[in-house]
């Protein structure tokens, strides 16, 4: 069986780290560039990284993201620009630039890590929520364009996940309150997100495309 090659952005910790580990466990050669190798805020860095790739990319996981918490009257121009650059524009450019080789080989799997905040609302997340809505729309559009080449494009929208960043941004009391608001009664673990990504990225997924799959323990059902 051919060894596939995956590129996972934002894989130094949390969800991205779990995804990269799961893909490697599945026998997939997995590239996890550090920020100094692939800086999504820099067009030149993205271009340079793509030019230096020695293996065609079969699987692209756009996981990196930033989430400035600011009210609509406080959010800065740089917050807006950086959020869209990392969460939407650079993923779009990666998809565009890696797509020709996927089309040539008639195989590709792309998973964009979105968020429930692209579907439902929460205060102080205007740029972040808008960027995730944009990535959901991009997912659907690209999926329709490339389905005939056996390239499947999906998005995964996690809810609250038990990551280092979540623990940094919320007190234990706040996390308990969040957990109580989730029908499952707890936060998701990173490996649970990774399991779904691994399936969507695999050849076992032969027909799911253009979907934004919510994985939130039932939170958005309420």
C-alpha positions in Angstrom: 0.0 0.0 0.0 1.2 3.5 -0.9 2.4 5.6 2.1 0.5 8.8 2.2 1.9 12.2 3.2 0.0 14.6 5.4 0.6 18.2 6.3 -0.8 19.4 9.6 -0.6 23.1 10.6 -0.6 24.2 14.2 0.5 20.8 15.5 2.8 21.8 18.4 0.1 21.2 21.0 -3.6 20.6 21.6 -5.8 19.3 18.8 -3.2 19.6 16.2 -0.7 17.6 18.2 -3.3 14.9 18.7 -4.2 14.8 15.0 -0.5 14.5 14.0 0.0 11.6 16.4 -3.1 9.8 15.2 -2.1 10.1 11.6 1.4 8.8 12.3 -0.1 5.9 14.2 -2.1 5.2 11.1 1.2 4.9 9.1 0.9 8.3 7.4 4.1 10.3 6.9 3.1 13.5 8.8 4.7 16.9 8.4 4.3 19.3 11.3 6.2 22.5 10.4 7.1 24.9 13.3 6.2 28.5 13.0 9.7 29.5 11.8 9.2 27.0 8.9 5.7 27.9 8.0 4.4 31.3 9.3 0.8 31.6 8.2 1.0 35.4 8.7 3.5 35.6 5.9 2.7 35.0 2.3 6.4 34.7 1.6 6.8 32.0 4.3 3.9 30.0 2.9 5.3 30.3 -0.7 8.8 29.2 0.5 7.5 26.2 2.4 5.5 24.9 -0.5 8.4 25.3 -2.9 10.6 23.3 -0.6 8.3 20.3 -0.3 9.9 17.2 -1.6 6.9 14.9 -1.4 3.4 15.6 -2.8 0.9 16.2 -0.1 -2.0 13.7 0.0 -3.7 15.0 3.1 -3.9 18.6 4.3 -5.2 19.4 7.8 -5.7 23.2 8.2 -5.6 23.3 12.0 -3.7 26.4 13.0 -5.9 29.2 14.3 -5.9 32.3 16.4 -8.8 33.7 18.5 -8.5 37.3 19.8 -11.1 37.8 22.5 -12.3 41.4 22.0 -15.6 43.2 21.8 -16.7 44.8 18.6 -15.7 48.2 19.7 -12.3 47.1 21.0 -11.0 44.7 18.3 -8.0 46.2 16.4 -7.2 46.2 12.7 -4.3 43.9 13.4 -6.5 41.5 15.3 -8.9 41.3 12.3 -6.3 41.0 9.7 -4.2 38.4 11.6 -7.3 36.3 12.4 -8.4 36.2 8.8 -4.8 35.6 7.6 -4.2 32.6 9.8 -7.8 31.1 9.9 -8.9 31.7 6.3 -6.5 33.2 3.8 -3.5 31.0 4.4 -5.6 27.8 4.5 -7.1 28.9 1.2 -3.7 29.5 -0.3 -2.4 26.1 0.9 -5.5 24.4 -0.6 -5.0 26.3 -3.9 -1.3 25.6 -4.1 -1.4 21.9 -3.1 -4.5 21.1 -5.2 -2.8 20.6 -8.6 -0.7 17.6 -7.4 -3.8 16.1 -5.8 -5.7 16.5 -9.0 -2.9 14.9 -11.0 -2.8 11.9 -8.7 -6.6 11.7 -8.4 -6.5 11.6 -4.6 -6.7 14.1 -1.8 -8.2 14.5 1.6 -8.5 18.0 3.2 -9.9 18.7 6.6 -10.3 22.3 7.8 -10.6 22.7 11.6 -13.4 25.1 12.1 -15.4 25.8 15.3 -18.9 25.7 16.6 -18.5 29.5 16.7 -18.8 29.5 12.9 -22.4 28.2 13.4 -23.6 29.7 16.7 -22.8 33.0 18.4 -20.7 34.0 21.4 -19.6 37.5 22.4 -16.1 38.9 21.8 -15.5 36.5 18.9 -16.5 38.6 15.9 -13.4 38.1 13.8 -12.9 34.5 14.9 -16.5 33.5 14.2 -16.5 35.2 10.8 -13.3 33.5 9.8 -14.7 30.1 10.8 -17.9 30.8 8.8 -15.7 31.6 5.9 -13.8 28.4 6.2 -17.0 26.4 6.3 -18.2 28.1 3.1 -14.8 27.5 1.5 -15.0 23.8 2.4 -18.3 23.4 0.6 -17.2 25.3 -2.5 -13.9 23.5 -3.0 -15.6 20.1 -2.3 -18.0 20.7 -5.2 -15.2 21.7 -7.5 -12.8 18.8 -6.9 -15.1 15.8 -6.0 -14.7 14.4 -9.5 -11.0 13.9 -8.8 -11.6 11.8 -5.7 -10.6 14.7 -3.5 -12.8 15.0 -0.4 -12.9 18.2 1.5 -14.6 18.6 4.9 -14.5 20.8 8.0 -14.7 19.7 11.6 -16.2 22.1 14.1 -15.2 21.2 17.7 -16.9 22.7 20.7 -15.1 23.0 24.0 -12.0 20.8 24.1 -9.8 20.0 27.1 -6.6 21.6 25.9 -3.8 23.6 27.5 -5.2 26.8 25.9 -8.7 26.1 27.3 -7.2 25.7 30.8 -5.2 28.9 30.4 -8.2 30.9 29.3 -10.7 29.5 31.9 -10.6 28.9 35.6 -11.5 25.5 37.0 -14.8 27.0 38.1 -15.5 28.3 34.6 -14.6 24.9 33.1 -17.0 23.2 35.5 -19.7 25.6 34.5 -19.0 25.0 30.8 -19.1 21.2 31.4 -22.5 21.4 33.0 -23.8 23.2 29.9 -22.8 20.3 27.6 -25.2 17.4 27.4 -22.3 14.9 27.6 -21.3 16.6 30.9 -17.6 17.2 29.9 -15.3 18.8 27.5 -14.0 16.8 24.5 -10.5 15.3 24.6 -8.1 16.1 21.8 -7.9 12.5 20.8 -11.6 12.4 20.1 -11.2 15.2 17.6 -8.2 13.4 16.1 -10.2 10.2 15.6 -12.7 11.9 13.4 -10.0 13.7 11.4 -8.2 10.5 10.9 -11.3 8.9 9.4 -12.1 11.8 7.2 -8.5 11.8 6.0 -8.5 8.1 5.2 -9.5 6.0 2.2 -12.2 4.5 4.4 -13.9 7.8 3.8 -14.9 7.4 0.2 -18.1 9.6 0.0 -18.3 12.2 2.7 -17.4 15.6 1.3 -18.4 19.3 1.6 -19.6 18.8 5.2 -19.0 20.7 8.4 -19.2 18.1 11.1 -19.9 19.4 14.6 -18.3 17.5 17.5 -19.4 19.2 20.7 -21.1 16.7 22.9 -24.5 18.0 22.0 -23.8 21.6 23.1 -25.3 23.3 20.0 -28.4 21.1 20.1 -29.7 23.0 23.1 
